[in-house]
Amino acid sequence: MAHPLEFTVLAKCSVSRARTSLMRLPHATVETPVFMPVGTQGAIKGVTPEQMEAMDCRILLGNTYHLGLSPGRELLDKAGGLHKFMGWDRGDTCFPAVCGSPWLPSAQALHL
């Protein structure tokens, strides 16, 4: 993979502009459209990891800026990384997202 994210459109609707695609990440390929819940501080509010698995959730978003503030790098490292901290054991399909390009270096600093 040449880039950490590759997005390939597979099909488009000429009427609605809807599309289906593949999003290739370093650890997984995810088909879109997809339900993608947000765990801002490493937690999906009101839903357990088991419920997410039962819904066949393939990907979670984590905001690196907020993860850096709380729970913080030290706690994430102590837990063994974001996947273990969240109790997410569906492979490496937890995609840490950023809230904007100025925060991109924070993903590397947090080792996500």
N, C-alpha and C positions, 0 to 999 in steps of 0.2 A: 504494500500500500504506500503510495507516494505521499499522501497527506493523512493526518489523523482523522479526517472526515471526508468521505466521498458520498455524493448524493446523485443517484441515477434515476431519472424519470423513466418509468416503464410504459406508461400509457396515459393519455390525456383525453378529456372529453371536450369536444369542440364547442359544445353549448354552454356548459357550466364552468369550464376551466378546472374541474376536479381532476386529480391525477393520482396515480399509484406509483410508488417508487421504492427504491432500496437505499437505506442509509447505512453505509459501511463505517463502522467505528473500529478502533484498534482491537477490541475484544469480542465484537459481535456484529452481525448484520441484522438490521431491523426493517421489516416491511412497513411502509406507510400507505395510507393513514393508520395511525396507532393511538391508543389511549396512553397518555404519558403524564402520570401524576407528578406533582412537585413536592419534594421533601426539603423545604427551604433550609432547615437546620438539621438535616439528617433524619427526619421523621415525617412520615405521611400521617397527617392528623386524622384521627377517627377511624383508621383502617389498619388492621394488623398485617404483617408480612404474609401470614397464611391466607388471609382474605385476598390479598393482592395476587398471590399465586393461584388461588381458586378462580379469580377473574382472568387468568392467563395474561397477567400484566408482563410485558416483555422488556420494559425500560422504565427507569425512574430518572427524574431530574434532580440534581442537587446544585444549589447556587453556591459557587465557590466563595463569593464574598461573604455571604452569611455563615457558611461553614467555618470560614476563617475567624469570624467573630465569636461564634458559638456553634458547636462545642469547642472549636479551636484545634489547631494542629496537634498539640500534645496529646489531647484526649483521643483523637482519631488514630494517631500512631499507637497509643497504648491499647486501643481496642483491636488493632490489627488492620486498620483501614476502614474506609466508608462502608463497604459491603458488610463487614462483620459488625460494625457499629449499628447498622440499621437492621441486622438480622436478615439480610437479603442474600439468599444462597442459590439464586437462579443463574449461576455462572457469573460472568463478568459483564452483565448487561445493565449495570448502573452507570449512567452517563453523567458525569459531573458537568453541569452547564454553568455558564457565566451570565451575569446580568448585563454585560456590555463589554465591548472590546478593551476598555481601559483596565479591566480586571483580569484579563487573560493570564498575566504572570502569576496571579494568585493560585491558579490551578496547579501550576508546577510547584509552587512553594508549599502547597498542602499535600503534595505527592498523591493526588487523586487519580 
